Amino acid sequence: MSAKRKASVSKGGPAKRVASGMNTPVSMGSSDDEYMEAGGAPSEEGSEVEEVHDLVQRFSIKKRAGTQKRDTVSSLFLGKDYSDLELKLEHADRPLWVTPEGKIILESFSPYFKTAERFLINIAEPQSRVSLMHEYSLTGNSLFAAVSVGLSTNEIIGQLEKLSKTPLAAEVKDFIIESTKSFGKVRLVLKQTKYFIESSDPEVLRTLLQDSVIGPCRIDTTEGLMKGTAAKKGDLVIPGTNMAAGAKQAVASQPAPEDSDQMMTVLREEDDEEEEDSVHSFQIDGPQVQTVSKRCRAIGLPLTEEYDFRNDYANANLDIDIKPNVEIRPYQEQALTKMFGNGRARSGIIVLPCGAGKTLVGITAACTVRKGCIVLCTSTMSVLQWRDEFIKWSNINPSDIAVFTADQKEYFSGNAGVLISTYNMIAMSRARSYDAQKVMDFITSREWGLMVLDEVHVVPAEMFSRVTHAVPSHAKLGLTATLLREDDKIADLNFLIGPKLYEANWQELSENGYIARVICSEVWCQMTTEFYAEYLKTKNTNKRSLLYTMNPRKFQAAQFLIDYHERRGDKTIVFSDNVYALKAYATKLGKAFIYGGTSNQERQTVLQNFMYNEEVKTIFLSKIGDTSLDLPEATCLIQISSHYGSRRQEAQRLGRILRAKRRNDEGFNAFFYSLVSKDTTEMYYSSKRQAFLVDQGYSFRVITRLQGIETLPNLVYNSPQERRELLTAVMLQNDVEGQVETNEGDLFDRRKGPNRKGVRRTAGTLSELSGGQDMAYVEYNREKNKELRASGNQQLKKLKRSLAKRKTTVI
């Protein structure tokens, strides 16, 4: 067994792996364009997305980075030699290094680490958080988020100067000043059913009013600008927090005031204690909100959205609260405090690891706003899970929850409720069935207080634009575990939804017992002679992928690890993106498997047995299990086939075992194995996939030999004859069998798009060629079949009777 591939910075040289970030190069076969819809002529949403891209590029510190010295030594450090930076006299007591390009290195062993970390989370993007050194980047998006939560330009620069070992470069200061001058200065606020453009700087508002597009959208008759008091959190209490429990006790024990004069005296005293900050605003016409928002992005003053839900009297209140026995965790409370810090609901994104309770955060936000809430998911299975979680964690009446999928089209009973659907169902632009159109009209005809966007990182900008235009909502909350894509489109979400409000540290949550401690290993499987010879001969990518996935040594490694962990008492999930390999492995090893074509009834049977039957300790899953399944019993994961170099998928799969129930036991660890065929392109993809997890502080052991595998009873493909038979079976498969699974209706598997060039010959049916697999067709077909079964087709019956009479006559 070779040494570990550690997640740490090596001494005297560069790190082995460049930290993953928004500018990570796109790898072969791992583009996130698979989530795009089929192309067409450029739409209004498309032009809006281009404006967002221009806005992102406009505020990039790379344009301001100074020239770096070039010599024979600096090339060894990838051009990042900062030995000439001047150090402050007391540099040993300061925890930060700030480079001219806006990179920030934080020493986690510094006594001021916690203070610096809390500050950096607000102003910078985490890139890599390994054991001793954390790396952050100053970006336009991160500074947008900093200003939106109340930090000023002087506070950001001053705190960086205080914590930095070196004086701040002029480029860094200029970038902070320019970004904060534009970002976060203007807010779109809904209060008392009216829309206001609000800012603490009146000059910014006067500039907007002079604009030829924004000026005519103003509808209030006030001369100049309206002046008011800045929003404060006041007595807002987030359900499920320690403050909520204390507030209930305080209300119960507080004596009633003797008279109204005494009450007024108390209120005046409280007002005197608070220093009032003033804000300026003007009112705009409600139907022109999209126009104003689009124009503000175009001129470099993007709006942040805030919803004054406590003063919204037009929309009905929802009777919902967190159950009394539920207490949210400290990091969940921190995330929600960022959202509701000023007493309003800020639109933005919260990033938490898989298994850390993102769903509970979304439900708690809905319980805080207490207005109509719409939740959008990536798949139907996620929709049903969200419904169950609402019932589990809150006291909402089940009749106030509605589900909108291809199979279920429900309404809630009251004036306000929770509706859960998928992105595809809302954004679908084709013709709908009658029932689906009725539900869609129900959705678009009302105002929603909160829109919760699950797995928000997979939503393409064009689709999100259609969703936001179709569904009128006052606040948007994006939830994700991996705010990354294999392209640069993740930056768009900061302007389409809102800034990142909070991001948790994976290793810190693991150390505190909130998520499982995981041992990650990469198992190198030597290709057998006959398989490797065919691998070198073939030039077809799909066939090569099938050969290294079906490698007999990988079969044996999977069998050995499954046997080892079953004897330990672990529950094991084996993942394979390739369905042919999934079925072959599961059948050969005698295990149950689930893939996209498995019926819902069979899925439930297999999953129930896995969770509650002690005899069923291992199941095989295709990529449908990446995000749609909650299996807290799983403590071991083995990956035999994956989606090329997708870092997002690697992190999502790790999340399947972060929920382990025994995670807090002394000395307990969960296990994550990635089986890789040696000396193949799979090794390159594996290295890229691990980049995100390494940046979160995980280390990967490289296992080159499994001790005792030769003595395993009934070891599969142990003879040359068996291996040749397997190779023959693999070579007889067509190229389609080497592809990864695609699942209709799951946003993770949208593989069509304008950037998908070329053609591919595949097997199909006439119903597919005629549109029979289209969602709208399926809906219409389902209703039509019911009618046919009820009344029968009279014309067909008449024709059959006529044919029967003719046969009788001939006889």
Secondary structure, DSSP 8 states (H G I E B T S, - for coil): ---EE-SS--TTS--SS----TT----TT--GGGGS----S--HHHHHHHHHHHHHHHT-GGGG-------TTGGGGTT---TTS---TTGGG--EEE-TTSEEEEETTSTTHHHHHHHHHHHSEEEEE-SSEEEEE--HHHHHHHHHTT--HHHHHHHHHHHBSS---HHHHHHHHHHHHHTTS-EEEEETTEEEEEES-HHHHHHHHTSTTTGGGB----SS-EEEE----TT---TTSHHHHHHHHHHHH----SSHHHHHHHHHHHHHHS---EEEEEEE-GGGHHHHHHHHHHTT---EEEE-GGG--SS------B-TT----HHHHHHHHHHSTTSSEE-EEEE--TTS-HHHHHHHHHHHH-S-EEEEESSHHHHHHHHHHHHHHB---GGGEEEESSS-B---SSSS-EEEEEHHHHH--S---HHHHHHHHHHHTS-EEEEEEETGGG--HHHHHHHHHHS-EEEEEEEES----SSSGGGGHHHHT--EEEE--HHHHHHTTSS--EEEEEEEE---HHHHHHHHH---HHHHHHHHHS-HHHHHHHHHHHHHHHHHT--EEEE-S-HHHHHHHHHHHT-EEE-TTS-HHHHHHHHHHHHH-TT--EEEE-GGGTTS---TT--EEEES---TT-HHHHHHHHGGGTT-TTTTSTT--EEEEEEEETTSHHHHHHHHHTHHHHHTT--EEEES--TTGGG-TT-TT-SHHHHHHHHHHHHTS-GGGGS----TT-GGG----TT--S-------HHHHTTTTSHHHHHHHHHHHHHHHHH--HHHHHHHHHHHHHHHHH-
